[in-house]
Amino acid sequence: MRHSPDFAAKPIGHFVDPDKLLEARQAGASPSELSKRAWRDEFAPAEPYDPRVLL
C-alpha cells in the first residue's frame, strides 16, 4: 500500500454508498471484486461526502 500509485493519488480512499455495496455483495460479488469496483468508483454516492462533516 505504501508504494501504490492508487493510494498515493487518493490516500483517503473512495467514498461508497453502503446500499450499492450491499446490493453488489448480495448479487454475488466477492470481497476482492467489491474492493476493485470501489476503487473504480462504481459505488460512489449520488452526492459526494464532505469528510470534514460527521455523518
Chimera marker file (.cmm) of the C-alpha trace (Angstrom):
<marker_set name="trace">
<marker id="1" x="0.000" y="0.000" z="0.000" r="1" g="1" b="0" radius="0.5"/>
<marker id="2" x="2.816" y="2.387" z="0.840" r="1" g="1" b="0" radius="0.5"/>
<marker id="3" x="4.164" y="2.237" z="-2.725" r="1" g="1" b="0" radius="0.5"/>
<marker id="4" x="0.831" y="2.005" z="-4.521" r="1" g="1" b="0" radius="0.5"/>
<marker id="5" x="0.250" y="4.783" z="-7.075" r="1" g="1" b="0" radius="0.5"/>
<marker id="6" x="-3.514" y="4.468" z="-6.471" r="1" g="1" b="0" radius="0.5"/>
<marker id="7" x="-3.049" y="5.085" z="-2.757" r="1" g="1" b="0" radius="0.5"/>
<marker id="8" x="-0.639" y="7.951" z="-3.399" r="1" g="1" b="0" radius="0.5"/>
<marker id="9" x="-3.175" y="9.593" z="-5.700" r="1" g="1" b="0" radius="0.5"/>
<marker id="10" x="-6.086" y="9.243" z="-3.267" r="1" g="1" b="0" radius="0.5"/>
<marker id="11" x="-4.872" y="8.341" z="0.252" r="1" g="1" b="0" radius="0.5"/>
<marker id="12" x="-8.243" y="8.945" z="1.916" r="1" g="1" b="0" radius="0.5"/>
<marker id="13" x="-9.732" y="6.295" z="-0.378" r="1" g="1" b="0" radius="0.5"/>
<marker id="14" x="-13.046" y="6.295" z="-2.163" r="1" g="1" b="0" radius="0.5"/>
<marker id="15" x="-16.391" y="7.007" z="-0.576" r="1" g="1" b="0" radius="0.5"/>
<marker id="16" x="-19.045" y="4.383" z="-1.195" r="1" g="1" b="0" radius="0.5"/>
<marker id="17" x="-22.795" y="4.211" z="-0.916" r="1" g="1" b="0" radius="0.5"/>
<marker id="18" x="-23.322" y="1.310" z="1.515" r="1" g="1" b="0" radius="0.5"/>
<marker id="19" x="-26.612" y="0.333" z="-0.127" r="1" g="1" b="0" radius="0.5"/>
<marker id="20" x="-24.935" y="-0.036" z="-3.534" r="1" g="1" b="0" radius="0.5"/>
<marker id="21" x="-22.118" y="-2.039" z="-1.968" r="1" g="1" b="0" radius="0.5"/>
<marker id="22" x="-24.535" y="-4.358" z="-0.154" r="1" g="1" b="0" radius="0.5"/>
<marker id="23" x="-26.588" y="-4.867" z="-3.309" r="1" g="1" b="0" radius="0.5"/>
<marker id="24" x="-23.479" y="-5.939" z="-5.232" r="1" g="1" b="0" radius="0.5"/>
<marker id="25" x="-22.431" y="-8.303" z="-2.428" r="1" g="1" b="0" radius="0.5"/>
<marker id="26" x="-25.877" y="-9.888" z="-2.310" r="1" g="1" b="0" radius="0.5"/>
<marker id="27" x="-25.693" y="-10.310" z="-6.094" r="1" g="1" b="0" radius="0.5"/>
<marker id="28" x="-22.615" y="-12.488" z="-5.572" r="1" g="1" b="0" radius="0.5"/>
<marker id="29" x="-19.636" y="-10.140" z="-5.819" r="1" g="1" b="0" radius="0.5"/>
<marker id="30" x="-16.639" y="-11.327" z="-3.812" r="1" g="1" b="0" radius="0.5"/>
<marker id="31" x="-14.970" y="-9.034" z="-1.260" r="1" g="1" b="0" radius="0.5"/>
<marker id="32" x="-11.970" y="-8.725" z="-3.592" r="1" g="1" b="0" radius="0.5"/>
<marker id="33" x="-14.198" y="-7.744" z="-6.503" r="1" g="1" b="0" radius="0.5"/>
<marker id="34" x="-16.036" y="-5.216" z="-4.320" r="1" g="1" b="0" radius="0.5"/>
<marker id="35" x="-12.737" y="-3.604" z="-3.393" r="1" g="1" b="0" radius="0.5"/>
<marker id="36" x="-11.639" y="-3.323" z="-7.024" r="1" g="1" b="0" radius="0.5"/>
<marker id="37" x="-15.001" y="-1.923" z="-8.057" r="1" g="1" b="0" radius="0.5"/>
<marker id="38" x="-14.991" y="0.571" z="-5.182" r="1" g="1" b="0" radius="0.5"/>
<marker id="39" x="-11.590" y="1.864" z="-6.340" r="1" g="1" b="0" radius="0.5"/>
<marker id="40" x="-13.174" y="2.398" z="-9.780" r="1" g="1" b="0" radius="0.5"/>
<marker id="41" x="-15.906" y="4.467" z="-8.055" r="1" g="1" b="0" radius="0.5"/>
<marker id="42" x="-18.701" y="2.090" z="-9.067" r="1" g="1" b="0" radius="0.5"/>
<marker id="43" x="-20.320" y="2.523" z="-5.652" r="1" g="1" b="0" radius="0.5"/>
<marker id="44" x="-19.881" y="6.276" z="-5.373" r="1" g="1" b="0" radius="0.5"/>
<marker id="45" x="-22.682" y="8.056" z="-3.521" r="1" g="1" b="0" radius="0.5"/>
<marker id="46" x="-25.057" y="10.241" z="-5.517" r="1" g="1" b="0" radius="0.5"/>
<marker id="47" x="-23.711" y="13.298" z="-3.694" r="1" g="1" b="0" radius="0.5"/>
<marker id="48" x="-20.098" y="13.358" z="-2.506" r="1" g="1" b="0" radius="0.5"/>
<marker id="49" x="-19.484" y="13.243" z="1.218" r="1" g="1" b="0" radius="0.5"/>
<marker id="50" x="-17.644" y="16.052" z="2.964" r="1" g="1" b="0" radius="0.5"/>
<marker id="51" x="-15.054" y="14.318" z="5.178" r="1" g="1" b="0" radius="0.5"/>
<marker id="52" x="-14.963" y="17.364" z="7.460" r="1" g="1" b="0" radius="0.5"/>
<marker id="53" x="-18.593" y="16.815" z="8.484" r="1" g="1" b="0" radius="0.5"/>
<marker id="54" x="-19.626" y="13.939" z="10.748" r="1" g="1" b="0" radius="0.5"/>
<marker id="55" x="-22.463" y="11.855" z="9.395" r="1" g="1" b="0" radius="0.5"/>
<link id1="1" id2="2" r="1" g="1" b="0" radius="0.2"/>
<link id1="2" id2="3" r="1" g="1" b="0" radius="0.2"/>
<link id1="3" id2="4" r="1" g="1" b="0" radius="0.2"/>
<link id1="4" id2="5" r="1" g="1" b="0" radius="0.2"/>
<link id1="5" id2="6" r="1" g="1" b="0" radius="0.2"/>
<link id1="6" id2="7" r="1" g="1" b="0" radius="0.2"/>
<link id1="7" id2="8" r="1" g="1" b="0" radius="0.2"/>
<link id1="8" id2="9" r="1" g="1" b="0" radius="0.2"/>
<link id1="9" id2="10" r="1" g="1" b="0" radius="0.2"/>
<link id1="10" id2="11" r="1" g="1" b="0" radius="0.2"/>
<link id1="11" id2="12" r="1" g="1" b="0" radius="0.2"/>
<link id1="12" id2="13" r="1" g="1" b="0" radius="0.2"/>
<link id1="13" id2="14" r="1" g="1" b="0" radius="0.2"/>
<link id1="14" id2="15" r="1" g="1" b="0" radius="0.2"/>
<link id1="15" id2="16" r="1" g="1" b="0" radius="0.2"/>
<link id1="16" id2="17" r="1" g="1" b="0" radius="0.2"/>
<link id1="17" id2="18" r="1" g="1" b="0" radius="0.2"/>
<link id1="18" id2="19" r="1" g="1" b="0" radius="0.2"/>
<link id1="19" id2="20" r="1" g="1" b="0" radius="0.2"/>
<link id1="20" id2="21" r="1" g="1" b="0" radius="0.2"/>
<link id1="21" id2="22" r="1" g="1" b="0" radius="0.2"/>
<link id1="22" id2="23" r="1" g="1" b="0" radius="0.2"/>
<link id1="23" id2="24" r="1" g="1" b="0" radius="0.2"/>
<link id1="24" id2="25" r="1" g="1" b="0" radius="0.2"/>
<link id1="25" id2="26" r="1" g="1" b="0" radius="0.2"/>
<link id1="26" id2="27" r="1" g="1" b="0" radius="0.2"/>
<link id1="27" id2="28" r="1" g="1" b="0" radius="0.2"/>
<link id1="28" id2="29" r="1" g="1" b="0" radius="0.2"/>
<link id1="29" id2="30" r="1" g="1" b="0" radius="0.2"/>
<link id1="30" id2="31" r="1" g="1" b="0" radius="0.2"/>
<link id1="31" id2="32" r="1" g="1" b="0" radius="0.2"/>
<link id1="32" id2="33" r="1" g="1" b="0" radius="0.2"/>
<link id1="33" id2="34" r="1" g="1" b="0" radius="0.2"/>
<link id1="34" id2="35" r="1" g="1" b="0" radius="0.2"/>
<link id1="35" id2="36" r="1" g="1" b="0" radius="0.2"/>
<link id1="36" id2="37" r="1" g="1" b="0" radius="0.2"/>
<link id1="37" id2="38" r="1" g="1" b="0" radius="0.2"/>
<link id1="38" id2="39" r="1" g="1" b="0" radius="0.2"/>
<link id1="39" id2="40" r="1" g="1" b="0" radius="0.2"/>
<link id1="40" id2="41" r="1" g="1" b="0" radius="0.2"/>
<link id1="41" id2="42" r="1" g="1" b="0" radius="0.2"/>
<link id1="42" id2="43" r="1" g="1" b="0" radius="0.2"/>
<link id1="43" id2="44" r="1" g="1" b="0" radius="0.2"/>
<link id1="44" id2="45" r="1" g="1" b="0" radius="0.2"/>
<link id1="45" id2="46" r="1" g="1" b="0" radius="0.2"/>
<link id1="46" id2="47" r="1" g="1" b="0" radius="0.2"/>
<link id1="47" id2="48" r="1" g="1" b="0" radius="0.2"/>
<link id1="48" id2="49" r="1" g="1" b="0" radius="0.2"/>
<link id1="49" id2="50" r="1" g="1" b="0" radius="0.2"/>
<link id1="50" id2="51" r="1" g="1" b="0" radius="0.2"/>
<link id1="51" id2="52" r="1" g="1" b="0" radius="0.2"/>
<link id1="52" id2="53" r="1" g="1" b="0" radius="0.2"/>
<link id1="53" id2="54" r="1" g="1" b="0" radius="0.2"/>
<link id1="54" id2="55" r="1" g="1" b="0" radius="0.2"/>
</marker_set>
